[in-house]
């Protein structure tokens, strides 16, 4: 009975029929027409459909509802979960070419969040999706938040595009009050309205918010919202970044400063990471935003070095309002923000860096310089000598007490093109 | 020589052992020789640009004071490597506790890159210097005297190392080339002189690297060596940024920062070299070149002030895009 054990309301109240799906009537109509062509045995010209729009507006729900209502087997893969083309092939490609095993009328292949595919990590992932579409004997449905990503160009060309828009406040309120009725919760209409407005058209977020304040209770009042606002906003750096970078006016960006326990050192790293994604292709906007960030960064440094806390308000204003005041910002677009690269890089490259530093220290001792200088002012030359004249390189390394092999390995040097070493080995053999 | 194994890097192989062997810095050498004669020195502060002989002078002084036992009587520390003043203090304390060997009544402590210490650390160093002044003498080495706190300056005899005059500089390179059997052409010499900007260590390293590329070292070999020593990402980064591809430029920057482990200031210096280099890898008109130099100066200044290398350098890249806007002919030579 406890709220904790409950399944998410977003699952519990997922629409079961196409009619139950809220909002986006045109999109629904277009999707049903496309699907009907398949079921009538004449696959449409575009074998795949790409449903796109902001999160929580019903894209995936519509596909689930349609499958359920029409008795189709749903083969589902979240494109950003099933990494690499290998996994996609294993799980989806076969399903797309075979008839349904479960005796259902047919299948829908659903690839969720295709814009989440990272072309570098998921080598060939996009190619595999294109192949699935080409060979599939069943309707293929893709979803994305941002379909205009240049990487998806080829995908767009083979898909019918159907746009979904944010769910309106009135529709959201209606869904929320239905849920309240079914859950037996008495809920002040102004609370539902506040949740709906706060969700900005993301029905899933709205239902989650409702569940977190209403589950297991009999009545909910306006005062409960405070907990919700606090909790939701404190944790979500994505939303903070979004508010700063998409603010139409500097004051809106500045408003994030009123959030409790905002970690401004984290925020500056997140902005450093994501400014170009939001503001490209405008070179002016990127440069303006970074200029503000750069100045904020200098002040943070002085605060740290000289305990100059009086500078903090300026730094905070610069990194929020200052960034948002960039000129020539491009029109709003939905961007999936990334975790700061720097924070990841520093931990992942640690081993290599440490090995290099060990070698640098040995060389530094022999050359009477700091290990940093050895790294930047001696080793690059040494690498060059080693690569072009391996014997001399080895002699030098030996004289400073660094094994040549360790050196080559730590600095990625090609030992292969070393004819003298080969002849030596042969002689020995 | 007391080294177990002669070091094959030419910067070390040809590092002068005796004060008389030093290239240039004549006045300084004369006064240091007086100290040797008296077998007594005050605390010393050597300041001057990189590669002008500061560390060499300190080592020569040690050698001449103590002869073959100089290693036992000299503690070499590098402020950039020793983590914090506490480590430095502990090492100095342990070292200075024992009585020196031989007839010189004190031991020598050489503290290189002393200007990398914070003000607080320098204050602590000052106390340490006082505490051990009976048994140890300090030679502090720095690029800028202004970064050494007044109380330390006033306790030291300050020696200002001047850039080595071109003639002496070139003479030394010729000498090394001759000894190593490298045929070094005049334009090769000129190229090394230009690329090393008065830094003898860089010049000798460049010569050795160029010699590995071919037995004849001319301007072309030198530029090839310098080009290879500079990570290719630097030039790519500049070109991509000027062309407005911020994300690709940032990727190169991150390789330089996190894979090569270069500092922000290192990278700005490399960018500056690319922008002003005689090799002309980038085709820029004079106006744009000046704009870039102004920008780089500002970035360097902010890096010294600022906390985060990547934020400052991303700012640089974003501004490079503005400089490059409308500039169609940025291309490799």
Boltz contact constraints between the chains, C-beta under 6 A:
constraints:
  - contact:
      token1: [A, 272]
      token2: [B, 311]
      max_distance: 6.0
  - contact:
      token1: [A, 276]
      token2: [B, 246]
      max_distance: 6.0
  - contact:
      token1: [A, 276]
      token2: [B, 247]
      max_distance: 6.0
  - contact:
      token1: [A, 283]
      token2: [B, 244]
      max_distance: 6.0
  - contact:
      token1: [A, 283]
      token2: [B, 321]
      max_distance: 6.0
  - contact:
      token1: [A, 283]
      token2: [B, 322]
      max_distance: 6.0
  - contact:
      token1: [A, 286]
      token2: [B, 246]
      max_distance: 6.0
  - contact:
      token1: [A, 286]
      token2: [B, 318]
      max_distance: 6.0
  - contact:
      token1: [A, 287]
      token2: [B, 318]
      max_distance: 6.0
  - contact:
      token1: [A, 287]
      token2: [B, 319]
      max_distance: 6.0
  - contact:
      token1: [A, 287]
      token2: [B, 322]
      max_distance: 6.0
  - contact:
      token1: [A, 290]
      token2: [B, 314]
      max_distance: 6.0
  - contact:
      token1: [A, 290]
      token2: [B, 315]
      max_distance: 6.0
  - contact:
      token1: [A, 290]
      token2: [B, 318]
      max_distance: 6.0
  - contact:
      token1: [A, 293]
      token2: [B, 311]
      max_distance: 6.0
  - contact:
      token1: [A, 294]
      token2: [B, 312]
      max_distance: 6.0
  - contact:
      token1: [A, 294]
      token2: [B, 315]
      max_distance: 6.0
  - contact:
      token1: [A, 297]
      token2: [B, 306]
      max_distance: 6.0
  - contact:
      token1: [A, 297]
      token2: [B, 307]
      max_distance: 6.0
  - contact:
      token1: [A, 297]
      token2: [B, 308]
      max_distance: 6.0
  - contact:
      token1: [A, 297]
      token2: [B, 311]
      max_distance: 6.0
  - contact:
      token1: [A, 298]
      token2: [B, 302]
      max_distance: 6.0
  - contact:
      token1: [A, 298]
      token2: [B, 305]
      max_distance: 6.0
  - contact:
      token1: [A, 298]
      token2: [B, 306]
      max_distance: 6.0
  - contact:
      token1: [A, 300]
      token2: [B, 307]
      max_distance: 6.0
  - contact:
      token1: [A, 301]
      token2: [B, 306]
      max_distance: 6.0
  - contact:
      token1: [A, 301]
      token2: [B, 307]
      max_distance: 6.0
  - contact:
      token1: [A, 342]
      token2: [B, 310]
      max_distance: 6.0
  - contact:
      token1: [A, 345]
      token2: [B, 258]
      max_distance: 6.0
  - contact:
      token1: [A, 349]
      token2: [B, 258]
      max_distance: 6.0
  - contact:
      token1: [A, 353]
      token2: [B, 261]
      max_distance: 6.0
  - contact:
      token1: [A, 366]
      token2: [B, 7]
      max_distance: 6.0
  - contact:
      token1: [A, 367]
      token2: [B, 12]
      max_distance: 6.0
  - contact:
      token1: [A, 368]
      token2: [B, 55]
      max_distance: 6.0
  - contact:
      token1: [A, 370]
      token2: [B, 78]
      max_distance: 6.0
  - contact:
      token1: [A, 370]
      token2: [B, 80]
      max_distance: 6.0
  - contact:
      token1: [A, 370]
      token2: [B, 81]
      max_distance: 6.0
  - contact:
      token1: [A, 370]
      token2: [B, 113]
      max_distance: 6.0
  - contact:
      token1: [A, 371]
      token2: [B, 81]
      max_distance: 6.0
  - contact:
      token1: [A, 372]
      token2: [B, 80]
      max_distance: 6.0
  - contact:
      token1: [A, 376]
      token2: [B, 266]
      max_distance: 6.0
  - contact:
      token1: [A, 380]
      token2: [B, 229]
      max_distance: 6.0
  - contact:
      token1: [A, 381]
      token2: [B, 205]
      max_distance: 6.0
  - contact:
      token1: [A, 381]
      token2: [B, 209]
      max_distance: 6.0
  - contact:
      token1: [A, 381]
      token2: [B, 229]
      max_distance: 6.0
  - contact:
      token1: [A, 384]
      token2: [B, 209]
      max_distance: 6.0
  - contact:
      token1: [A, 384]
      token2: [B, 228]
      max_distance: 6.0
  - contact:
      token1: [A, 384]
      token2: [B, 229]
      max_distance: 6.0
  - contact:
      token1: [A, 385]
      token2: [B, 209]
      max_distance: 6.0
  - contact:
      token1: [A, 385]
      token2: [B, 212]
      max_distance: 6.0
  - contact:
      token1: [A, 388]
      token2: [B, 212]
      max_distance: 6.0
  - contact:
      token1: [A, 388]
      token2: [B, 213]
      max_distance: 6.0
  - contact:
      token1: [A, 389]
      token2: [B, 212]
      max_distance: 6.0
  - contact:
      token1: [A, 395]
      token2: [B, 8]
      max_distance: 6.0
  - contact:
      token1: [A, 396]
      token2: [B, 8]
      max_distance: 6.0
  - contact:
      token1: [A, 396]
      token2: [B, 9]
      max_distance: 6.0
  - contact:
      token1: [A, 399]
      token2: [B, 5]
      max_distance: 6.0
  - contact:
      token1: [A, 399]
      token2: [B, 7]
      max_distance: 6.0
  - contact:
      token1: [A, 399]
      token2: [B, 8]
      max_distance: 6.0
